[in-house]
């Protein structure tokens, strides 16, 4: 090898060594939180996405908490990230939305949910879309929807009870998807030539997977599912444009009214991305929560007894035993709301919530550089033994005397701050009504499945198959 070649090799080695050093030791004007940036470009992504089957804090997080403390740094899918398992810091992040932090998700998530999805929008645009959603899922709308939700739950439970076995995860997902899609876009699966939900199923299977976009991978199937679902939604919107309805009744009607305005800030792309996110978020997370709820009830007979007694008491107080649930009855379900909170606390369906630092921030002696991603870890907060006695024990009674309908430093299952989930009330209505119909009219036993896997999102790889049978009067 000649001297020129040797010089080139030497320069290449020096450049690569310097680059690796800079990767492992990012520049910062203050003191970065401790941690490891992992391998160049790849970071610690493989460890983060590694599956586990525990209800405890994810091993990736727990190991680094023990090594570095409650605030540490890492790198995921090529992005520098500060991870917060500290309740004070996490609460601070949510409260400073729009000032010091803004909503952010990795490029892979943006690719999946759309570049105009509500999670990527900020300020006035976000508030505008949030108000549009609240028009459909606010308290007044939910009061009107209550009979429809109860009818859907009763009809489906009745049908499932005639079957030898039903996969509760898949069945509740189908129930909630059809209910939500009917409210949002007047979608009727029996009248549609294409199955919209099938595309969402393909989408979900690769949602929280390693972002390798080559044929055959879960991520690739995820993108294909999104593309097909978006094509269907766009076609539905175009069809509605050609055949408008006299009175606004669903989300598409509101969108069309907005698009007609000269000063509107809503575009068709924004509306479709929002629709996609709403359909996904409403049925996937709620069906996971309901499946966990049914599993917890089987595993904890005393909880089932207390929940059943609360709902049977509602039936006994009625003048007309055949009347449907009222809003007053729904709001009276104190133990039910405790049960729902405990279910979502321990299930930890949302493993991570991302934000981005808008400028350099100092907190508890650490410096978070401007532009760095920040990941709040709800499981670390929900399973903190300093706040929850025996945190891995399922105990709805721990919520007695506590706030049941909001977010706090120690409870963020539905997010926090100005981005507290706008669909929270809709989710709780669906869960409470389904549980009311389930415990007052049916018994169920596990047939197979029910094991969980986190990658890091919660999944039931083998479903949760149960056999439902009608009860003969109160227990």
C-alpha positions, 0 to 999 in steps of 0.5 A, spaced: 500 500 500 502 506 497 503 512 502 497 516 499 493 510 500 495 509 507 494 517 508 487 516 506 486 510 510 489 513 516 484 519 515 478 515 514 480 511 521 481 518 524 474 521 522 470 515 524 473 514 530 472 522 532 465 521 529 463 515 534 466 519 540 462 525 538 456 520 538 457 517 544 459 524 547 454 529 545 456 536 545 452 540 551 453 546 554 451 543 561 451 536 564 447 531 560 443 526 564 447 520 565 446 514 560 449 511 553 448 512 546 449 505 544 451 504 537 452 509 532 445 510 528 442 504 531 443 507 538 439 502 543 433 501 539 434 493 539 434 493 546 428 498 547 424 494 542 426 487 545 419 483 547 418 482 554 412 479 558 412 482 564 407 487 568 413 490 571 417 496 568 420 494 562 427 491 563 430 496 558 427 502 562 428 498 569 435 496 568 437 504 566 433 507 572 438 502 576 444 504 573 443 511 571 437 514 576 430 516 574 432 521 568 437 518 563 439 519 556 439 514 550 438 514 542 432 510 539 432 510 531 437 515 530 434 520 535 438 523 541 433 522 547 432 524 554 428 519 558 424 521 564 421 516 569 421 522 574 414 524 576 416 531 577 420 532 571 414 528 567 409 533 570 413 539 568 414 536 561 406 536 560 405 543 563 410 546 559 407 544 552 407 549 547 412 553 551 418 549 553 416 542 549 412 540 544 409 534 541 414 530 537 414 523 535 420 519 531 419 520 523 417 512 523 411 514 527 410 520 523 410 516 516 405 511 519 400 516 522 401 522 517 405 528 517 399 532 518 396 528 524 394 531 530 400 529 534 404 533 530 400 539 530 401 545 535 398 551 537 392 554 534 391 548 529 392 543 535 386 547 539 382 548 533 382 540 531 381 538 538 375 543 539 372 539 532 373 532 536 370 535 542 364 537 538 363 529 537 365 526 543 364 531 548 359 530 554 353 532 551 354 528 545 356 522 549 349 523 553 346 522 546 350 516 545 349 512 551 343 508 549 347 506 542 353 504 546 349 500 551 345 497 545 351 495 541 354 492 547 348 488 549 347 485 542 354 483 541 355 480 548 348 476 546 351 473 540 358 471 543 354 467 548 351 463 543 358 461 541 363 456 544 369 461 544 370 468 542 377 472 542 375 477 547 380 482 544 378 481 537 371 481 538 371 488 543 376 491 537 370 489 532 365 492 536 368 498 538 371 500 531 364 499 528 361 503 533 366 509 532 366 508 525 359 509 525 359 515 529 365 518 525 363 517 518 357 513 518 360 507 516 356 500 516 361 494 515 355 490 512 353 495 507 361 496 505 364 492 499 371 493 503 372 491 510 375 498 513 377 494 519 382 489 516 386 494 514 387 497 521 389 490 523 394 490 518 397 497 521 396 495 528 401 489 527 407 493 525 405 499 529 410 499 535 416 494 531 423 495 529 422 500 523 425 496 517 421 498 511 422 492 507 417 487 504 415 482 509 417 486 515 411 488 520 413 495 519 412 494 512 405 491 513 403 496 517 405 502 512 401 498 507 395 497 512 395 505 513 395 506 505 389 502 504 385 505 510 387 512 507 385 510 500 378 507 503 377 514 507 379 518 501 374 515 497 368 515 502 370 523 503 369 524 495 363 520 495 360 524 501 362 530 497 358 528 491 352 526 495 352 531 501 347 530 506 342 536 509 344 536 516 351 535 519 351 528 523 358 525 523 365 528 522 365 527 515 359 532 515 363 537 519 369 536 515 366 538 508 363 544 512 370 546 514 373 545 507 367 550 504 369 556 508 374 561 505 378 562 511 379 555 513 385 552 516 383 545 515 385 541 509 383 534 506 390 531 508 389 534 515 382 531 516 384 524 513 390 524 518 385 526 524 380 521 522 385 515 521 388 517 528 381 517 531 379 511 528 385 507 531 386 510 538 379 509 539 378 502 538 385 499 539 387 502 546 379 501 548 379 493 546 386 492 550 383 495 556 377 491 556 380 485 555 385 486 560 379 488 565 375 481 563 382 478 565 383 482 571 376 480 573 377 473 572 383 473 577 380 477 582 373 474 584 372 479 590 373 485 585 368 482 580 363 481 586 364 488 588 363 491 581 357 486 580 354 489 586 354 496 584 351 494 577 346 490 580 344 496 585 343 500 579 338 495 576 334 495 583 333 502 583 330 503 577 322 504 577 322 500 570 327 494 570 327 494 562 329 501 561 336 503 559 342 506 562 341 513 564 347 519 564 345 519 572 346 512 573 353 512 569 356 518 573 354 514 579 359 508 578 364 510 583 367 503 584 367 502 576 371 508 575 376 506 580 376 499 577 378 502 570 383 507 573 386 501 576 386 497 570 389 502 565 394 503 571 397 496 571 396 495 563 400 501 561 397 500 554 401 507 552 409 505 554 411 512 552 409 519 550 414 523 546 416 531 546 421 535 544 425 540 547 424 547 544 430 550 547 435 548 552 432 546 559 435 545 566 432 541 571 434 538 577 442 539 575 441 536 568 441 540 561 436 538 556 439 541 549 434 544 544 432 539 539 433 533 543 427 528 544 424 527 551 420 520 552 416 520 558 415 513 561 408 512 564 409 505 567 415 507 571 410 512 574 404 508 575 409 502 578 412 507 583 412 503 590 413 510 593 406 512 590 402 505 590 403 500 595 404 493 592 404 497 585 404 490 581 398 488 585 391 489 582 387 493 587 381 498 585 380 500 592 387 504 592 383 509 588 378 511 594 378 518 595 382 520 589 381 523 583 378 519 578 377 523 572 384 527 570 391 526 570 396 528 575 404 527 577 402 519 579 397 518 573 398 519 566 394 513 563 391 518 558 396 523 557 397 530 561 397 537 560 393 540 554 394 534 550 390 530 555 386 525 551 380 528 548 377 521 547 378 519 555 370 520 556 368 516 550 373 511 552 370 510 559 363 511 557 364 505 552 368 501 558 363 502 563 357 500 559 360 494 556 362 492 564 355 494 566 352 489 561 357 484 562 357 483 569 349 483 570 347 478 565 353 474 563 359 469 566 365 467 563 371 463 563 378 463 560 379 458 554 386 459 552 390 465 550 390 471 555 398 471 555 401 478 554 407 481 550 410 488 550 414 490 544 414 495 547 406 496 546 401 491 549 399 485 545 395 479 546 399 474 541 394 469 542 388 473 543 384 471 550 379 466 548 373 466 553 366 462 553 360 466 555 354 464 558 348 468 560 346 468 568 340 466 571 338 472 575 342 475 580 348 472 584 
